Amino acid sequence: MTAAQAVTLYATMQEIPPDHRGGYTLGRDELIVEDVDYDHALAGASQRVPEGWRIIALRVERERVATD
């Protein structure tokens, strides 16, 4: 039996402001994606970001899982 690492990626998203002047209240939300590795989790999160939003922060948790 070998050990692999499962990844849980927490991606904080925020609405993209309409211009650079500021003073806006922007929506913010978090995506949680579990996958086999960081690259797959990031790709999955990126595909789920709605149009007009962007990822502003990432946090990763890794967990060892047994594989046969």
Helices and strands as residue ranges (DSSP letters): E 2-15, E 28-35, H 38-48, E 53-67
